[in-house]
């Protein structure tokens, strides 16, 4: 039996057995198709595969219209369907087949390219609508064998290969069978990893009949690529994508604003905006975009245009995630942003103002004017904003109120080593019931000032699951001893990062002993410390099936 290169490369008898099983199953499906065809020739066909899959084919001339949907229900490994050679079903006639009749389980990417079916819709079913596209189940049976070997990285690699074959099949058809690709009218890759704008442009060039493309699943398009897409597909009616650029141009402003065809869901700009008029035009485009959900602005914005941009992102009703990294905000701009956010209905789930010189005054304004009344924010990044213990106290008061649902607080790169700051952080850990992740990396922590912090972590009221303290060299062995006591009492922490904290072998031995008795800790990071041979041996001895060490 001839095996494809993907199977031969694995050099595994089990992989070859899986391939043979998939081949046999595929042949069985072809036999069932032939039997169904012989029963009622000349009638229409409606075959139902797995959940969310259907293939419709009608006898007669003309191309088959195909709506290919690639989706998943919240899986870390998105389902990917490779188009089948539809000619296997050409001329087929039967009534509605039972669900799962075409549920083929290919063992490899090569088998998947032959046997897996896309979601297909013809004029008999009606034009496809976005809301009607059913999501496929998490890791469906058609890809179970493909995702099995090793999972994790191996599964991601298999998915990438599968997605590559998917694009090649849509452009070139199935080379082995000499079959042309089906006519694609709707292509949805919002939950598909490993598909680039370049490959989608090739698909659009090969399918002039393409009408709708939904590609807002992480692929970052440039304005030039979007223009190329519209030129190569003159019949396209709807495009949904994520846009990225380094300069604000008239072409970009036209795409970001309310475009007739293009809907921008996520916009990323990395670069300086030195002209205030350009910043004002960008703010107007952002404000008029009705589909925008994510905005990332990284780079200094002219101070005269800054208020317009802040107002646009603060009052946009659909924005869920806003990043304003190193844009030149100060205390006055932060106060203005807080005032605008407080006056708008709650809509933000994530705010990142990393790298701005807000100071205590700016952070206090955000906490007092906005956070106390906002009940939706989940992630707040205040790293490198020059805040200290006064800001910690204001954040504690804001995040500890009953309506706060903040789960991730990032304070990295601020000076929070004083006793007052540590007291405030300890109070925050105890009073904020929703706080899940706290990042205080590179915050100048001092072991002698952390007694209140340690008590909060060791108390029964602590709900923190992830604590990052990387880059605090003044913790040293005394801080490690305090964390060893915490690990003996804490039952909520799942991840602890003490990398680059000048820990020695004595600290490693104490932490290893404490970690061995802690059944809840899953990850302990101690990179860039001088742990010594004794400490490394003690840590290796504490390693278990549930505890991962990063040394």
Buried (B, 14 or more C-beta within 10 A) or exposed (E): EEBBEBBEEBEEEEBBEBBBBBBEBBEEBEEBBEEBBEEEEEBBBBBBBBBBBBBBBBEEEEEBBBBBBBBBBEBEBBBBBBBBBBBBBBBBBBEEBEEEBBBBBBBBBBBBBBBBBBBBBBEEBEEBEEEEBEBBBEBBBBBEBBBBBEEEEEBBBBBBBBBBBBBBBBBEBBEEEEBBBBBBBBBBBBBBBBBBBEBBBBBBBBBEEBBBBBBBBBBBBBBEBBBBBBEBBEEBEBBBBBBBBEEBEEEBBBBBBEBEBBBBBBBBBEEBBEBBEBBBBBBBBBBEBEBBBBBBBBBBBBBEBBBBBBBBBBBBEEBBBBBBBBBBBBBBBBBBBBBBBBEBEBBBBBBBBBBBBBBBBBBBBBBBBBBBEBEBBBBBBBBBBBBBBBBBBBBBBBBBEEEBBBBBBBBBBBBBBBBBBBBBBBBBBBBBEEBBBBBBBBBBBBBEBBBBBBBBBBBEEBBBBBBBBBBBBBBBBEBBBBBBBBBEBBEBBBBBBBBBBBBBBBBBBBBBBBBBEBEEBBBBBBBBBEBBEEBBBBBEEBBEEEBEBEB
